[in-house]
Every structure is written in structure tokens, then in C-alpha cells.
Amino acid sequence: MQSRAVHHDGQSAPDPIAAVARLMADFARPWAVCGGWSIDLWLGRVTRAHKDVDILVFRRDQLVAQSYLRGRGWTLEVAHDGALTPWAEDEFLQLPRHGIWCKNRAHDPDFVEILLNETDGARFLFRRDPTIAAPLNRALLRTPSGLPFLAPEIALLYKSGSPDVEENVADFRTAAPALDAERRAWLRAAIEQTRPDHSWLAEL
């Protein structure tokens, strides 16, 4: 799959995304914009308001990310079971913990969420069911300017876990009609495997 062109002011990303791209510019491991912003980067337009920026880092690279962000003044907390706990130095987070809240009042935006994701080195593995996978070069796409983002079908698969959340419904209704046959078939098969009675299947 090839990334589609993104038309935000030619090649530039919206301000919060551009700021996060600058923040991560020297991070030497794979990362990507995920969540709702990844949908917008794929579609090439801002489709709704976004409360924050989510970025993907692979679990194997988490301590590199920890050192990288701490060295730039960010406070890091692990979000799990509705609570936040400080992320101890060199603490390697195992499943099911995967969310890291990053805060820095001197930065704009001053909040970024890191979502740890799984890989076997060649494939992206769906965190909730690692038998669902995609080659890394299909899972992580880039805008023409090189900004990495999560493929829309994978972003929607994660969103399918909370189909009653308004922003998830909005992202699905916006992005699903634009999926090509390959992306649509992958998403349908993945949702059928995880939730065969899912309401979104009728629209795929």
C-alpha cells in the first residue's frame, strides 16, 4: 500500500502534528502518528477537532523513547486501569500496559500520548490479538514530506474496540468510504476475527 498525498498547505502538516514531528525528528527508532490524526493525514485534510496527538512507538524501543523524551524535559506517566503512575527509569513495560502520558509545559502541544505497539521485526502485530498482523511497510505509511503515520485500516481496527465513542464513529464514517479494496478487506477480516457481531461490518 502506498501513502496518499497529504495536502495541508502543500506539504506541511497541521501545527500540532508539525510540532510533534519536530520533537521526534532525532528519535532514531520507528515512530508514527496514530489515532484520529493518522486518519486525517491519510485523507489529506483535517476532518474534526482533536484533543491531543497520539504517537506509536514499538514496545521494544520504549526505553530509547523514555531516555529521549526525559532528556528533553518531558514528564512520563504510565496510564493503566484508570490510574497514572510515574514511569520509573529503565522500567520495561509489559502487556497489557501500553499508554504513556507525556507532559511538558514548555512545549506546544504540552501533552502527547505514546502508545506502545507490538512487532516481530517484520510485521506490525495488533496489540489485542497478535495473530492479526500486517507487514511493516504497509502498517507505517508516510506523507510526501516524510511524516510517518499509522495505516488507516489499523487505526480503525483499534477504534473498533470502542464503537460507541463519538470520535471513533466519526473517524470510521469519514475514512471507511475512502478505503481501497485491499485495506477494506483487511479491516473487515480483522474485525470479523475480533468481534464478528460488530456493527461496522455492515458498512464494510
N, C-alpha and C positions, 0 to 999 in steps of 0.2 A: 504494500500500500504506500502511496506517496502522499506527503502532506499537501493540503490545498493551500492556495495563495491566501495570504492574510493582507487585508487592505487598510489597516488602521493607519491613516495618514501616510500612505505609501508602504513603507516597510516598518514603521515604528509601532511599538506596542502601546496600549493604554498606560497611563502614568504609573499605577501601582505595579503593573507587570514589568515595565521598564526598570523601575527601582529595584525590584527583586532580581531581575536579570543582572543588574549591576552588582548587587550584593553577592550573587553566586558566580560572578564572572571568573574568579580564580579558584573555584572549587574543582578539584581535579578528578572527581568521580562523576558518574552519571547522575543527573537530576532532571526533573521536568515539572512544569506547571501541571497541576491536576485539578480535579473538581470542576466547578462551573466555568472557571476561566479557561480551562482547556477546551471546553466546547466552543467558547467564543473565539479562541484563537484558531480553531479549525474552521469555523464558519466564516471568519473574517470580519466579524462585527460584534459589538457589544449588544447582547440581547436582553440583559436585565441588570439590575443593581447587584453588586457582590459585596458581602460584608467583610471578606478578607481574602487573602491569597493562600492557597494550599500548594505545597510542592512535594513531589515524590523524591525520596532517596531510598536506595536499596538497603535492606537491613544489614547486609554485610559491610556497608560503608558508614554505618551510623556513628562510630567513634571518630571517624575522619570529619564527619559533619559536626559532631559535638565540639571538637577542638577548633574547627574552622569558625564556627559562629561564636563560641565563647571568646575567641581571640579578637573578635570584632565587637565585643561589648554586649552580646545578647544573653539574656537570662533564659534558661531552658527548663521546662517542666514537663513531666510525663502526665498525659491525660488518660485516665483509665477508670472505668466503673464510676463515672461521675465525679471523680476527685482529681486534683492536681498535686503532684509530689515533685520535689526538686529532682532533677536528673543528675545523679552523682557522677563525679568524674570517673571515666573509664567503666561505667556500668553498662554492660551489654544487655539491651532489652530483647527479651524473647517473646514470641507469640503467647498470649493474644495482645500484648501491649504493642501499640503501633503509632500512637499520636503524640506529638511533641509540640507544645506551645512555646513559641519563641517571641520574646518581648524585648524591645529596646526603644526607650523614649526618645533617643537621639536620632532615630531613623524614621523615615516616612516611606511606606507604612511602618507603624511601630509594633505590628503583630503579624507574624507569619506562622502557619501551621505546617509542620513536617509530618508526612505520612510515610511510615516505613513500609516498603513493599518487598516482595519476595522474588528471587530469581535463582535459576540453577546455572547461570552463566551464559546460557544461550537463549533462554526463554524467560518471558515475564510470567510469573505464576500468580494466579488470583489468590489473594490472601485468605479468603474464606473457603476456598476449595482449590488446592494446588493442582488437582487434575485438570483444571481449566487453565489453559496456557496459550501464549502467543509468542512467536519469535520476537526477539528484542527490537529488530529493525521494523517491525510492524507495530509494536506497542508504544515505542517512543518516536514521535514524529518531530519535525522541525518546521518552523515558518521559513519563508525565503531568507529572512535575516539571520536565521540560525537559532532562534529561540526554541528550546525543547518543550514539548507538551505531550501529555498522555493521549493516546488514540481515543476518539470519541466513543467507540463501542465499549472500550474498557471503562471509561469514565461512567458511561450509562449503566454498565453492569454493576458497578459499585452503588450507583444511585438507586438501582432497582431494589436494593435491600430496604429502602425506606420510601416506598412508592406513594405514601400519603403526605410526604413533606412537599410543600407547595413549590419550592425551588427545584426539587427533583422532577416533579411533574412538568414544570415549565421547560426544563432542560430537555427532557425526553420529547415533549411535543415539538420543540424547536428543532432538535437535532435529528430525530428519527427519520423524518421525511427526506433528509439530505444524505442519509447513509447509502453507499453503493451496495450492490448485491452481496459482495463478499463480507463487508462489515455487518450488514443486516443479518446475514446467515450466521455469522459468528455469534452475534449478540443473542439472536433467537435461541441458538443451541445452548448457549451458556445459561440463559435464564431458564430454559426448559429443564436443564440439569439441576439448577439450584432451587427453583420454585415453579414446578410445572403448572400450577394453577394461577400464575401471575397475571394480573390484569393487563399488563403491557403487551403480552403475547399476541393479543387480537389485533394490535396495530403494527405488528412486525410481519 
